[in-house]
Amino acid sequence: MTTETPRWFTSSYSSNGGNCVQVATNLTDSRGVVPVRDSKIQDGPVLSFPAAAFSSFVTSVKGGQLGSD
C-alpha cells in the first residue's frame, strides 16, 4: 500500500482571479490518475481522471481544439 499524497499546484497561467483549479501530477506514475480540485475549496471534492484522458484534454486545450461554443 502506498502512502503517497497529492502535491497540489495551480498553473502559472492562472491570473489568481480565484477561479482556478489545482492538479496533482505526482500520482500519474504510481496510480495512473491526475486528481483535480477547486482551489477555493481545498477540503472539497476531488475528481480523479485517468492520466491518458487528462493528457489528451491538455493537448486539446493547447491545440485550440476545444471551442467556446
Residue pairs with C-beta under 8 A, 6 or more apart in sequence:
2 30
2 31
4 26
4 27
4 30
4 31
6 24
6 26
6 27
6 35
6 46
7 24
7 26
8 22
8 23
8 24
8 37
8 42
9 22
9 23
9 24
9 25
10 20
10 21
10 22
10 39
11 20
11 23
14 20
18 39
18 40
20 38
20 39
20 40
21 36
21 37
21 38
21 39
22 36
22 37
22 38
22 39
22 42
23 34
23 35
23 36
23 54
24 34
24 35
25 34
27 33
27 34
27 35
28 34
28 51
32 50
32 51
33 48
33 49
33 50
33 51
34 48
34 49
34 50
34 51
34 54
35 46
35 47
35 48
35 49
36 46
36 47
36 48
36 49
36 54
37 44
37 45
37 46
37 47
38 44
49 57
60 66
